[in-house]
Amino acid sequence: MYKIKRGTPARPTRLAQAQYPFASMKVDTYFKIPAGEYGASKSPGSFAPRVAGAAYLYASRHGIKFAIRSQKNGDVKIFRTE
């Protein structure tokens, strides 16, 4: 048998804020992350793998597709394709 004890409930957990706006994107839309944002260096494609990983994870969970393109100036564009 379980023993009944006195105590307060655990603190409610907070949901993490989304860093990228994947949820609000429609097909054939994109957003751009400027070079140097989120602590990334200004070298081209330096943080594209991090963005690509986040996009892949979101896409696999929600059944959609993204395309990530690194620009020559270091910016990264994320397109929703499906």
ZAVONU-160653 format. One record per atom (N, C-alpha, C): residue in three letters; atom name; x, y, z. Coordinates in nm, 2 decimals, always signed. Example, Ala and Ser with C-alpha at 12.3 -4.5 7.8 and 13.67 -1.06 7.14 Angstrom:
2
[Ala N [+1.32 -0.57 +0.78]]
[Ala CA [+1.23 -0.45 +0.78]]
[Ala C [+1.32 -0.33 +0.78]]
[Ser N [+1.28 -0.22 +0.71]]
[Ser CA [+1.37 -0.11 +0.71]]
[Ser C [+1.29 +0.00 +0.79]]
This chain:
82
[Met N [+0.08 -0.12 +0.00]]
[Met CA [+0.00 +0.00 +0.00]]
[Met C [+0.09 +0.12 +0.00]]
[Tyr N [+0.04 +0.23 -0.06]]
[Tyr CA [+0.12 +0.36 -0.07]]
[Tyr C [+0.09 +0.44 +0.05]]
[Lys N [+0.20 +0.51 +0.10]]
[Lys CA [+0.19 +0.59 +0.21]]
[Lys C [+0.16 +0.73 +0.17]]
[Ile N [+0.06 +0.80 +0.23]]
[Ile CA [+0.02 +0.94 +0.19]]
[Ile C [+0.11 +1.03 +0.27]]
[Lys N [+0.17 +1.13 +0.20]]
[Lys CA [+0.26 +1.22 +0.26]]
[Lys C [+0.22 +1.37 +0.23]]
[Arg N [+0.27 +1.46 +0.30]]
[Arg CA [+0.23 +1.60 +0.29]]
[Arg C [+0.34 +1.67 +0.21]]
[Gly N [+0.31 +1.76 +0.12]]
[Gly CA [+0.40 +1.83 +0.04]]
[Gly C [+0.34 +1.92 -0.07]]
[Thr N [+0.42 +2.00 -0.13]]
[Thr CA [+0.37 +2.09 -0.24]]
[Thr C [+0.40 +2.03 -0.37]]
[Pro N [+0.32 +2.06 -0.47]]
[Pro CA [+0.34 +2.00 -0.60]]
[Pro C [+0.47 +2.06 -0.67]]
[Ala N [+0.52 +1.99 -0.76]]
[Ala CA [+0.64 +2.03 -0.83]]
[Ala C [+0.61 +2.16 -0.91]]
[Arg N [+0.71 +2.24 -0.93]]
[Arg CA [+0.69 +2.36 -1.01]]
[Arg C [+0.66 +2.33 -1.15]]
[Pro N [+0.56 +2.40 -1.21]]
[Pro CA [+0.52 +2.36 -1.35]]
[Pro C [+0.64 +2.39 -1.45]]
[Thr N [+0.65 +2.31 -1.55]]
[Thr CA [+0.76 +2.32 -1.64]]
[Thr C [+0.72 +2.43 -1.74]]
[Arg N [+0.83 +2.49 -1.80]]
[Arg CA [+0.80 +2.60 -1.90]]
[Arg C [+0.84 +2.54 -2.04]]
[Leu N [+0.75 +2.57 -2.14]]
[Leu CA [+0.78 +2.52 -2.27]]
[Leu C [+0.89 +2.62 -2.33]]
[Ala N [+0.98 +2.56 -2.40]]
[Ala CA [+1.09 +2.64 -2.46]]
[Ala C [+1.03 +2.73 -2.58]]
[Gln N [+1.08 +2.85 -2.59]]
[Gln CA [+1.04 +2.94 -2.70]]
[Gln C [+1.11 +2.89 -2.83]]
[Ala N [+1.03 +2.88 -2.93]]
[Ala CA [+1.09 +2.84 -3.06]]
[Ala C [+1.19 +2.95 -3.11]]
[Gln N [+1.31 +2.90 -3.15]]
[Gln CA [+1.41 +2.99 -3.20]]
[Gln C [+1.38 +3.03 -3.35]]
[Tyr N [+1.33 +2.94 -3.42]]
[Tyr CA [+1.30 +2.96 -3.57]]
[Tyr C [+1.15 +2.95 -3.59]]
[Pro N [+1.10 +3.03 -3.69]]
[Pro CA [+0.95 +3.03 -3.71]]
[Pro C [+0.90 +2.93 -3.80]]
[Phe N [+0.94 +2.80 -3.78]]
[Phe CA [+0.90 +2.69 -3.87]]
[Phe C [+0.75 +2.67 -3.87]]
[Ala N [+0.69 +2.68 -3.75]]
[Ala CA [+0.54 +2.66 -3.73]]
[Ala C [+0.46 +2.75 -3.81]]
[Ser N [+0.50 +2.88 -3.83]]
[Ser CA [+0.42 +2.97 -3.90]]
[Ser C [+0.44 +2.98 -4.05]]
[Met N [+0.53 +2.90 -4.10]]
[Met CA [+0.56 +2.91 -4.24]]
[Met C [+0.46 +2.83 -4.32]]
[Lys N [+0.43 +2.89 -4.44]]
[Lys CA [+0.34 +2.82 -4.54]]
[Lys C [+0.43 +2.77 -4.65]]
[Val N [+0.38 +2.69 -4.74]]
[Val CA [+0.46 +2.64 -4.86]]
[Val C [+0.49 +2.76 -4.94]]
[Asp N [+0.62 +2.76 -5.00]]
[Asp CA [+0.67 +2.86 -5.08]]
[Asp C [+0.70 +2.99 -5.01]]
[Thr N [+0.73 +2.98 -4.88]]
[Thr CA [+0.77 +3.10 -4.80]]
[Thr C [+0.91 +3.07 -4.75]]
[Tyr N [+0.98 +3.17 -4.71]]
[Tyr CA [+1.11 +3.15 -4.65]]
[Tyr C [+1.14 +3.26 -4.54]]
[Phe N [+1.24 +3.24 -4.46]]
[Phe CA [+1.29 +3.34 -4.37]]
[Phe C [+1.44 +3.34 -4.39]]
[Lys N [+1.50 +3.46 -4.35]]
[Lys CA [+1.65 +3.47 -4.37]]
[Lys C [+1.71 +3.50 -4.23]]
[Ile N [+1.82 +3.43 -4.20]]
[Ile CA [+1.90 +3.46 -4.08]]
[Ile C [+2.02 +3.53 -4.12]]
[Pro N [+2.04 +3.66 -4.08]]
[Pro CA [+2.16 +3.74 -4.12]]
[Pro C [+2.28 +3.68 -4.06]]
[Ala N [+2.39 +3.70 -4.14]]
[Ala CA [+2.52 +3.65 -4.09]]
[Ala C [+2.56 +3.72 -3.96]]
[Gly N [+2.61 +3.65 -3.87]]
[Gly CA [+2.65 +3.70 -3.74]]
[Gly C [+2.54 +3.69 -3.63]]
[Glu N [+2.42 +3.66 -3.67]]
[Glu CA [+2.31 +3.64 -3.57]]
[Glu C [+2.33 +3.51 -3.49]]
[Tyr N [+2.28 +3.51 -3.37]]
[Tyr CA [+2.29 +3.39 -3.28]]
[Tyr C [+2.43 +3.35 -3.25]]
[Gly N [+2.52 +3.45 -3.26]]
[Gly CA [+2.66 +3.42 -3.22]]
[Gly C [+2.74 +3.36 -3.33]]
[Ala N [+2.68 +3.35 -3.45]]
[Ala CA [+2.75 +3.28 -3.56]]
[Ala C [+2.86 +3.38 -3.62]]
[Ser N [+2.96 +3.32 -3.67]]
[Ser CA [+3.06 +3.40 -3.74]]
[Ser C [+3.01 +3.45 -3.88]]
[Lys N [+3.08 +3.54 -3.94]]
[Lys CA [+3.03 +3.59 -4.07]]
[Lys C [+3.08 +3.51 -4.18]]
[Ser N [+3.15 +3.40 -4.16]]
[Ser CA [+3.20 +3.32 -4.27]]
[Ser C [+3.08 +3.25 -4.34]]
[Pro N [+3.07 +3.24 -4.47]]
[Pro CA [+2.96 +3.18 -4.54]]
[Pro C [+2.93 +3.03 -4.49]]
[Gly N [+2.81 +3.01 -4.46]]
[Gly CA [+2.77 +2.87 -4.42]]
[Gly C [+2.81 +2.82 -4.29]]
[Ser N [+2.86 +2.92 -4.20]]
[Ser CA [+2.92 +2.87 -4.07]]
[Ser C [+2.81 +2.82 -3.98]]
[Phe N [+2.69 +2.87 -3.99]]
[Phe CA [+2.59 +2.81 -3.89]]
[Phe C [+2.47 +2.75 -3.97]]
[Ala N [+2.49 +2.73 -4.10]]
[Ala CA [+2.39 +2.66 -4.18]]
[Ala C [+2.36 +2.52 -4.13]]
[Pro N [+2.47 +2.44 -4.09]]
[Pro CA [+2.44 +2.30 -4.04]]
[Pro C [+2.35 +2.30 -3.91]]
[Arg N [+2.37 +2.40 -3.83]]
[Arg CA [+2.28 +2.41 -3.71]]
[Arg C [+2.14 +2.44 -3.74]]
[Val N [+2.12 +2.53 -3.83]]
[Val CA [+1.98 +2.56 -3.88]]
[Val C [+1.92 +2.44 -3.95]]
[Ala N [+2.01 +2.37 -4.04]]
[Ala CA [+1.96 +2.26 -4.11]]
[Ala C [+1.92 +2.14 -4.02]]
[Gly N [+1.99 +2.13 -3.91]]
[Gly CA [+1.95 +2.02 -3.81]]
[Gly C [+1.82 +2.05 -3.74]]
[Ala N [+1.80 +2.18 -3.71]]
[Ala CA [+1.67 +2.22 -3.65]]
[Ala C [+1.55 +2.20 -3.75]]
[Ala N [+1.58 +2.24 -3.87]]
[Ala CA [+1.47 +2.23 -3.98]]
[Ala C [+1.44 +2.08 -4.00]]
[Tyr N [+1.55 +2.00 -4.01]]
[Tyr CA [+1.53 +1.85 -4.03]]
[Tyr C [+1.44 +1.79 -3.92]]
[Leu N [+1.47 +1.82 -3.80]]
[Leu CA [+1.40 +1.77 -3.68]]
[Leu C [+1.25 +1.81 -3.68]]
[Tyr N [+1.23 +1.94 -3.71]]
[Tyr CA [+1.09 +1.99 -3.71]]
[Tyr C [+1.02 +1.93 -3.83]]
[Ala N [+1.08 +1.92 -3.95]]
[Ala CA [+1.02 +1.86 -4.06]]
[Ala C [+0.98 +1.71 -4.04]]
[Ser N [+1.07 +1.64 -3.98]]
[Ser CA [+1.05 +1.50 -3.96]]
[Ser C [+0.93 +1.47 -3.86]]
[Arg N [+0.92 +1.56 -3.77]]
[Arg CA [+0.81 +1.55 -3.67]]
[Arg C [+0.67 +1.60 -3.73]]
[His N [+0.68 +1.68 -3.83]]
[His CA [+0.55 +1.74 -3.88]]
[His C [+0.52 +1.70 -4.02]]
[Gly N [+0.60 +1.62 -4.09]]
[Gly CA [+0.57 +1.57 -4.22]]
[Gly C [+0.58 +1.68 -4.33]]
[Ile N [+0.67 +1.77 -4.31]]
[Ile CA [+0.69 +1.88 -4.41]]
[Ile C [+0.84 +1.88 -4.46]]
[Lys N [+0.87 +1.96 -4.56]]
[Lys CA [+1.01 +1.97 -4.61]]
[Lys C [+1.06 +2.11 -4.61]]
[Phe N [+1.19 +2.13 -4.59]]
[Phe CA [+1.26 +2.26 -4.60]]
[Phe C [+1.38 +2.24 -4.69]]
[Ala N [+1.42 +2.36 -4.75]]
[Ala CA [+1.55 +2.37 -4.82]]
[Ala C [+1.63 +2.48 -4.75]]
[Ile N [+1.75 +2.46 -4.73]]
[Ile CA [+1.84 +2.56 -4.66]]
[Ile C [+1.94 +2.60 -4.76]]
[Arg N [+1.96 +2.73 -4.78]]
[Arg CA [+2.06 +2.78 -4.87]]
[Arg C [+2.15 +2.88 -4.81]]
[Ser N [+2.28 +2.86 -4.82]]
[Ser CA [+2.38 +2.96 -4.76]]
[Ser C [+2.41 +3.06 -4.87]]
[Gln N [+2.41 +3.19 -4.84]]
[Gln CA [+2.43 +3.29 -4.93]]
[Gln C [+2.58 +3.33 -4.93]]
[Lys N [+2.63 +3.39 -5.03]]
[Lys CA [+2.78 +3.43 -5.04]]
[Lys C [+2.81 +3.53 -4.93]]
[Asn N [+2.72 +3.61 -4.88]]
[Asn CA [+2.75 +3.71 -4.78]]
[Asn C [+2.74 +3.65 -4.64]]
[Gly N [+2.71 +3.52 -4.63]]
[Gly CA [+2.70 +3.45 -4.50]]
[Gly C [+2.56 +3.43 -4.44]]
[Asp N [+2.46 +3.50 -4.50]]
[Asp CA [+2.32 +3.48 -4.46]]
[Asp C [+2.28 +3.34 -4.50]]
[Val N [+2.18 +3.29 -4.43]]
[Val CA [+2.12 +3.16 -4.45]]
[Val C [+1.97 +3.18 -4.48]]
[Lys N [+1.92 +3.12 -4.58]]
[Lys CA [+1.77 +3.13 -4.61]]
[Lys C [+1.71 +2.99 -4.60]]
[Ile N [+1.60 +2.98 -4.53]]
[Ile CA [+1.53 +2.86 -4.51]]
[Ile C [+1.40 +2.87 -4.58]]
[Phe N [+1.37 +2.78 -4.68]]
[Phe CA [+1.25 +2.78 -4.76]]
[Phe C [+1.17 +2.66 -4.72]]
[Arg N [+1.04 +2.68 -4.71]]
[Arg CA [+0.95 +2.56 -4.69]]
[Arg C [+0.90 +2.52 -4.83]]
[Thr N [+0.93 +2.39 -4.86]]
[Thr CA [+0.90 +2.34 -5.00]]
[Thr C [+0.78 +2.25 -5.00]]
[Glu N [+0.74 +2.19 -4.90]]
[Glu CA [+0.61 +2.11 -4.89]]
[Glu C [+0.54 +2.13 -4.76]]
